Amino acid sequence: MLGFLLTFIILLIIGVPIAISLVFTTLAAWITNPALPIDGVYIYKNLVGGLNSYAILAVPLFVLAGIIMARGGISKRLFNFFAYFVGRLTAGLPAASVITCLFYGAISGSGPATTAAVGSMAIPYLTENGYKKDFSVALIAVAGGLGVIIPPSVPFIMYGQATSEVSVGGMFTAGVLPGLLIGFCLIAYCWVYCKRHGEDKELLAKGYAALHEKSFFQVFKDSFWALLTPVLILGGIYGGILTPTEAAAASVLYSLIISLFVYKSITIKDFPGLLKEAIDGGVAISLVVAAATVFSRCLTLLQIPHEIGVIFGQIFTTKVAFLLGMNVLLLFIGMILDTTSAILILTPLLLPIAESFGISPYHFGIIMVVNLAVGFVTPPVGANLYVASGISGMDIVFIAKKALPFIITFLFALLLITFIPQISLCLLG
């Protein structure tokens, strides 16, 4: 077991791409132990079989829908609608930014996509209205992580793929209240920050007045189709009308119709670029899914989950100790692995141990995704940091430092989610 895991770690350290590292590690296990049925043919069949999943189809479709909606100006219309109501309150615009991230997360299912779509619009607007640029960038980088907690969520789909014990729809339901809780905690911190550091009330008053030059009816009319998007996607899933995969396909169709014919923000000529961007993101995820399928089956053949379970059982003798230890482990893993890889690799290892302590697989999945969402704003991987850096021109390490209070707020919500299971489970019935 030690040699197997050491091979994988060494490959990652020397910079071998995650998908190739997974496959090479599996090959190494066969080379060192030819008795294992993990030859080239086995690996090839499982690479193909790993993608032969109806649920996996939802991932590239949600990626494409998120890209279309980002180009279609959905985030700007959502922000204007929320700012119309809370813009004159203390921390009103930061709160509107967080709420926009919540709504946009219910469209894209991706942390980096939410950061890019909301940040490109909200960061300049916040700085124009007197908020410090580092505060604005850090806020959006952290709030962008809500994109993988509020359903539909790509990591929830990956978690459903990694275990046969949960449904993707159930994970979507379980993620609603944790996402709202984290959003509320971030808004509460923004309120405290603005009370302590003050706001430029004169600038805010001008911006609020400019927004209110339009009537409520005009703002609502302009935002209506954007607001309806998550309602249609999630309503279709929770109403039993659509499966998550069908909802993903419907979101692509809906976003195309709205962007082409209602908002007229994209044209047919934009299609090749949109498809290329979606393929770039979708293929990268698919390669990791396929490789992780082979890797996890190799883990099972080597009985590594059982051995790790015995070790964990000796180290963590109580449920509380296990939950705390798992959170520390996942926070560290989130710093060095992308979310998809971490879920597909760690779920087969940790879920059986969690269930032995009586932890629901749905609750465990929420804890895992929330932990890994923190990884979006922690170097060296920190995908949201790179997106926010590209938008703002600020150094990623500087953004990470300024994001620390928001991360602490996120971790406070994580502790509540970890030790109050009903936050995740009450909507499941």
Helices and strands as residue ranges (DSSP letters): H 2-13, H 18-32, H 40-50, G 55-57, H 58-71, H 74-86, H 92-108, H 111-128, H 133-143, G 144-148, H 154-162, H 168-174, H 176-197, H 201-211, H 216-238, H 244-257, I 258-262, G 268-270, H 271-301, H 304-315, H 319-336, H 339-356, H 361-374, G 375-377, H 383-392, H 396-402, H 404-419, H 422-425, G 426-428
